[in-house]
């Protein structure tokens, strides 16, 4: 089984890296891009069959290790 954790800055937090990317995109002539948010995409290969327990552990890992809950949101997708 594979889990994908996507970590992004909270909407209320400024994203200077995203703003720099937006400006670079504009410099390349794509003025239609209004905003960019830059985050992290983490893929984990997981063994086990208990989906509920796996999701609980992934939530703990995402909250305590992969993200900073003060300034970032995360989303977990299990495939």
N, C-alpha and C positions, 0 to 999 in steps of 0.2 A: 504494500500500500504506500502511497505517496501523499505527503502533506505539503501544502504550499502556504507559507506565511507571508503576507504582504504588509509591510510597515510603511506608514505615511505620516507626514507631519499633521498634527491636528489642524482643522480649518482655521482656528483662532490664532495659530502660530505663524509668524512670517517664515517664508521659505527662501532664503537668499540664494541657495543653489538653484532652485527652480526659477527664480527671477533671472539669474545669470544665463540659464539655458534659454529662457524665453527671449532675452535680448539677443543671444547668438542666433537663434532661429530667425528673428526679425532681420538681423544683419544678412542672413542668407536669402532674404527676400520673401519670407512667409509671414507677412504682416497679419494674416488671419488668426494666428495663434494668440489667444488672449491671456492665458495663464498656463503655468507649468508647475506641477508639484513633483518633487523628486523623492523617492523612497527606496525601500529595499525589497527584493523578491528573494525569498529563501525557500529552497526545496529540500525536504527531508524524506529519505526512504525509511519506512518503518515496518517492523515485523510485529505480529500480534493480531488477535482476532477480536478483542473486546473494544469495539469502536467508541463506546461511551467513556471508558477509562482512558483510552488513547487521546480522545478529545480533551478530557480534563487535564491530562499531563501536558499536552501541547499548549493549552491555554496558560498553564503555569510557566512553561518555558518561554512562551512569547512575552508574557507579562514581566518575568523576572530577568530574562537574558537577552532576548532579541529586540526588545523595544524599551523605550523610556516612557512609561505611561503618563508622565507629566506633560510631555510635549508631542507624543506620537500615539496614533491609533494603529491597531493591527486587525487583520482579518485572516481567518484560518479556513482553508479549503482542503478537504480530504478526498482523494481520488482512489 
